Amino acid sequence: MITIKDIAKLAGVSPSTVSRVISGHPRISTETSLKVKQIMKELNYHPNMMAKSLVSKTTQTLGIMLPRPAEELFQNYFFGELLRGIITHATRNNYELLLSTETSSDDELQAISRLVHGRRVDGILLLGSKRDDPIISFLEEEKFPFVLIGRSETHPNAPMVDNDNVQTAYDATQHLIAQGHTRIGFVSGPPDITLSHDRMRGYRKALEESGLTATNDWIVEGEFLQESGFRAMSLFMSLPDRPTAIVVIDDNVAFGVLRALAELGYRVPEDISVVSFNNIALSELASPPLSSIDIGTYQLGYTAVQVLLKILGNEPLAQNPVIIPHRLIVRESSLYLKAKPFLS
């Protein structure tokens, strides 16, 4: 069995130098580091990470708390792109990832407690926040490193990476108003999620500034699933006074909206226009192609890891929260230049 001492002997250095090369110590010269790593590669030597963790008191692992049951989570392409950004920057910095998902708030809190008290990870990424989130309270009390991808209303000083979600929804709604629409509905997410609350605020703000009314019958709350969009359209289109345009909380939900409208015999955008959020890759392949707010999903994940690694390195944060810019991608689903009233 190859040991650190064997590597040290062949490289002509001390065992402690080999240990420093393995841990990425900055004071080891590039020449020495390359020499040691080459010998390790030739001998197919892999460090004992558990032993390394005991010495360094770090795990080189980041925990990810997924916000809902995994079978629902991976039906939404947004999270795949978010995780791609997280994985890219974490692996570039030699960090492993540990994913955790639970079905209830109590189970989530217990899972986080196990990660923290068991010292199984060096820091935690939270992929979303409830309006009153006990997980953030717990992590702050434990003084455990974490970053929230999203916004916390009750913990404004928590490290956060987010979009300006009030502005994103404002921009989406204003786009529809500019197309001539005055009857605009909103398909929202769960009411206890901060994201849903913020986008609802942006939607209402845009309507109010234009002298329009946010009719309660035209607002439906649901989950981030296609079925929520499908059910919302079944409700909207049964109303005697129906909206001519819809703002949808998420592209995945919007796919359900488009499917329902097609099955009900309505044309998009001639009968009803649709704008959504996230601009996932499938949005431009929808029928019709879906107008969507690009929120920089990959960059959200990538930047969250950057911020967490700064916290782990005791580096000051230049700003908090970090706001990722957004932009509206206009496609066929909202390009009907003059809204027409429905013909019953």
C-alpha positions in Angstrom: 0.0 0.0 0.0 1.4 3.4 -1.1 1.7 6.0 1.7 2.6 9.6 2.0 6.1 8.6 3.2 6.6 6.6 0.0 5.6 9.7 -2.1 7.9 11.9 0.0 10.9 9.6 -0.5 10.4 9.5 -4.3 9.9 13.3 -4.5 12.8 14.1 -2.3 10.7 16.1 0.1 9.3 15.6 3.6 6.0 13.9 4.4 4.7 17.2 5.7 5.4 18.8 2.3 3.4 16.1 0.6 0.5 16.7 3.0 0.6 20.4 2.2 0.5 19.7 -1.5 -2.6 17.5 -1.0 -4.3 20.2 1.0 -3.4 22.9 -1.5 -1.2 24.9 0.8 -0.3 28.3 -0.8 3.3 28.3 0.3 4.3 25.2 -1.6 6.1 26.1 -4.9 4.5 25.3 -8.2 7.5 23.1 -9.1 7.3 21.1 -6.0 3.5 20.7 -6.2 3.7 19.5 -9.8 6.5 17.0 -9.0 4.6 15.5 -6.0 1.3 15.3 -8.0 3.0 13.6 -10.9 4.4 10.9 -8.6 1.0 10.5 -7.0 -0.5 10.0 -10.4 2.1 7.5 -11.6 1.6 5.5 -8.4 -2.2 5.8 -8.6 -2.2 7.2 -5.0 -5.4 8.7 -3.6 -5.3 10.6 -0.3 -7.5 9.3 2.6 -10.0 12.2 2.7 -11.4 11.1 6.1 -7.9 11.3 7.7 -7.3 14.6 5.9 -10.6 15.9 7.4 -9.6 14.9 10.9 -6.3 16.8 10.6 -7.7 19.9 8.8 -11.1 19.9 10.5 -12.7 20.5 7.2 -14.7 18.1 4.9 -14.2 19.8 1.5 -17.9 19.2 1.1 -20.8 21.7 0.7 -24.3 20.8 1.7 -27.3 21.6 -0.6 -30.8 21.8 1.0 -33.3 21.1 -1.8 -36.6 22.9 -1.3 -39.1 20.1 -1.9 -39.3 16.3 -2.5 -36.8 15.2 -5.1 -39.4 13.7 -7.4 -41.1 17.1 -7.7 -37.9 19.1 -7.8 -36.4 17.4 -10.9 -39.6 17.9 -12.9 -38.6 21.5 -13.0 -35.7 22.3 -15.3 -34.8 25.5 -13.4 -33.2 23.5 -10.6 -31.1 21.5 -13.1 -29.6 24.7 -14.4 -29.1 26.1 -10.9 -27.3 22.9 -9.8 -25.1 23.1 -12.9 -23.8 26.5 -11.8 -23.3 25.2 -8.3 -21.5 22.1 -9.4 -19.2 23.9 -11.8 -17.7 26.3 -9.3 -17.7 23.8 -6.4 -15.7 21.2 -8.4 -13.3 23.8 -9.7 -12.4 24.5 -6.1 -12.2 20.8 -5.2 -15.4 20.6 -3.2 -17.8 17.7 -3.1 -21.5 18.2 -2.8 -24.0 16.6 -0.5 -27.7 16.9 -1.4 -30.5 16.7 1.1 -34.2 16.8 0.5 -37.2 16.3 2.9 -41.0 16.4 2.7 -41.8 18.7 5.6 -40.4 21.7 7.4 -39.7 19.7 10.5 -37.8 17.1 8.5 -35.8 19.8 6.7 -34.7 21.3 10.0 -33.7 17.9 11.4 -31.7 17.2 8.2 -29.9 20.5 8.5 -29.2 19.8 12.2 -27.6 16.5 11.4 -25.4 18.1 8.8 -24.3 20.9 11.2 -23.9 18.9 14.4 -22.3 16.0 12.6 -19.8 18.3 10.9 -20.5 16.5 7.6 -20.2 19.7 5.5 -18.2 22.9 5.7 -21.1 25.1 4.6 -24.7 25.0 3.3 -26.5 26.3 0.3 -30.2 26.9 0.7 -32.1 26.8 -2.7 -35.0 29.1 -1.7 -36.6 30.4 1.4 -40.0 30.5 3.1 -41.3 33.8 4.4 -40.6 32.8 8.0 -37.8 30.2 7.6 -36.7 28.3 10.8 -33.7 26.8 8.9 -32.1 30.3 8.6 -32.8 31.0 12.2 -31.1 27.7 13.2 -28.0 28.3 11.0 -27.6 31.9 12.3 -27.9 30.7 15.9 -25.3 28.0 15.3 -23.1 30.5 13.5 -22.7 28.0 10.7 -21.6 29.2 7.2 -24.4 29.3 4.7 -25.7 31.2 1.6 -29.4 31.6 0.6 -30.2 31.6 -3.1 -33.3 33.8 -2.7 -34.4 36.4 -0.2 -35.3 36.3 3.5 -37.8 38.8 4.8 -37.1 38.0 8.5 -33.3 37.7 8.2 -32.2 40.6 6.1 -28.5 40.3 7.0 -28.2 36.6 6.0 -25.8 36.1 3.0 -28.0 36.0 -0.1 -27.7 35.7 -3.9 -30.9 36.6 -5.7 -32.7 38.6 -8.4 -34.8 41.6 -7.9 -38.0 39.6 -8.1 -40.3 42.5 -7.6 -38.7 44.2 -10.6 -38.7 41.0 -12.7 -42.5 40.7 -12.3 -43.0 44.4 -12.8 -41.1 44.2 -16.1 -43.0 41.1 -17.3 -46.4 42.8 -16.5 -45.4 46.1 -18.1 -44.5 44.2 -21.3 -48.0 42.9 -21.5 -49.5 46.4 -20.7 -47.3 47.8 -23.5 -48.9 45.2 -25.9 -52.3 46.8 -25.1 -53.5 44.4 -22.5 -55.7 45.7 -19.6 -57.0 42.4 -18.2 -53.9 40.6 -16.9 -53.9 37.5 -14.7 -51.2 36.0 -12.5 -50.4 32.3 -11.9 -48.4 32.3 -8.7 -46.4 29.8 -6.6 -46.9 28.7 -3.0 -47.9 31.7 -0.8 -45.4 30.9 1.9 -42.5 31.2 -0.5 -40.7 34.6 -0.6 -40.3 34.4 -4.4 -44.1 34.1 -4.9 -44.7 37.1 -2.6 -42.1 39.3 -4.3 -43.3 38.5 -7.9 -46.9 39.1 -6.8 -45.8 42.6 -5.5 -44.1 43.4 -8.8 -47.2 42.3 -10.8 -49.6 44.4 -8.6 -47.2 47.4 -8.7 -47.2 47.4 -12.5 -50.9 47.2 -12.7 -51.5 50.0 -10.1 -49.0 52.4 -11.8 -51.0 51.9 -15.1 -54.3 52.5 -13.4 -55.4 48.8 -13.7 -56.9 46.5 -11.2 -55.5 43.2 -9.9 -58.7 41.2 -9.8 -58.6 38.4 -7.3 -60.4 36.0 -9.7 -57.4 36.5 -12.0 -54.8 35.4 -9.4 -54.2 31.6 -8.8 -51.7 30.1 -6.4 -50.2 26.7 -6.8 -47.0 24.6 -7.0 -44.0 24.9 -9.4 -45.4 22.1 -11.5 -47.0 21.9 -15.0 -50.2 20.6 -13.4 -50.6 23.9 -11.5 -50.6 25.8 -14.8 -53.0 23.4 -16.4 -55.5 23.7 -13.5 -55.1 27.5 -13.4 -56.2 27.8 -17.0 -59.1 25.5 -16.5 -60.3 28.0 -13.9 -59.5 31.2 -15.7 -61.1 30.2 -19.0 -64.4 29.2 -17.2 -64.8 32.8 -16.0 -67.4 35.1 -17.7 -64.8 37.9 -17.6 -61.5 36.4 -18.6 -58.0 37.9 -18.7 -56.4 38.5 -22.1 -52.8 38.0 -20.8 -51.2 35.9 -18.1 -48.0 36.4 -16.1 -46.8 32.9 -14.9 -44.4 32.4 -12.0 -42.2 29.8 -13.7 -41.6 28.4 -17.2 -42.4 24.8 -16.0 -45.8 26.1 -14.9 -46.2 28.0 -18.1 -45.8 24.8 -20.1 -48.9 23.5 -18.3 -50.7 26.8 -19.2 -49.9 26.4 -22.9 -51.0 22.8 -22.9 -54.3 23.7 -21.2 -55.0 26.6 -23.6 -54.3 24.3 -26.6 -56.7 21.6 -25.3 -59.4 24.2 -24.6 -59.0 25.5 -28.2 -57.5 29.0 -27.5 -54.7 30.5 -29.5 -51.6 32.0 -28.1 -51.0 34.9 -28.4 -54.1 35.8 -30.5 -56.6 34.9 -27.8 -54.3 35.2 -24.7 -50.7 36.2 -24.2 -48.3 34.5 -21.8 -45.1 35.7 -20.2 -43.1 33.6 -17.7 -39.8 33.4 -15.8 -36.4 31.6 -15.8 -35.9 31.3 -19.6 -35.0 27.6 -19.4 -33.7 26.0 -22.6 -37.0 24.5 -23.5 -38.8 27.8 -23.5 -37.9 28.6 -27.1 -39.0 25.1 -28.2 -42.5 25.5 -26.7 -45.5 25.9 -29.0 -45.6 28.8 -29.4 -42.1 29.9 -28.2 -42.4 31.3 -24.7 -41.6 34.9 -23.7 -39.7 34.6 -20.5 -37.6 36.7 -18.0 -34.0 35.3 -18.1 -32.9 35.5 -14.4 -29.4 34.1 -15.0 -30.1 30.8 -13.3 -26.6 29.3 -13.9 -25.0 32.5 -12.5 -27.2 32.3 -9.4 -25.8 28.9 -8.5 -22.2 29.8 -9.6 -22.2 33.0 -7.6 -23.7 31.4 -4.5 -20.8 29.0 -4.3 -18.4 32.0 -4.8 -20.0 33.8 -1.8 -20.0 30.7 0.4 -16.3 30.0 -0.3 -15.5 33.6 0.6 -17.3 33.1 3.9 -15.4 29.9 4.6 -12.2 31.8 3.8 -13.2 34.6 6.3 -13.1 37.1 3.4 -15.4 40.1 3.7 -18.3 40.3 1.3 -18.2 43.3 -0.9 -22.0 43.4 -1.1 -25.0 41.6 0.4 -27.3 40.6 -1.1 -25.7 39.9 -4.5 -28.3 40.7 -7.1 -28.0 38.8 -10.5 -29.4 41.0 -13.3 -32.3 39.9 -15.4 -33.7 40.6 -18.9 -36.9 39.9 -20.8 -36.6 37.5 -23.8 -39.6 38.3 -26.0 -40.9 35.5 -28.1 -44.1 34.6 -30.0 -46.3 33.9 -26.9 -46.6 37.6 -26.0 -46.1 39.4 -29.4 -49.7 40.2 -30.2 -49.5 43.9 -30.7 -53.1 44.9 -29.9 -55.0 42.9 -27.4 -58.5 41.9 -28.5 -61.4 41.2 -26.2 -62.6 37.6 -25.9 -65.5 36.6 -28.0 -67.8 34.4 -25.9 
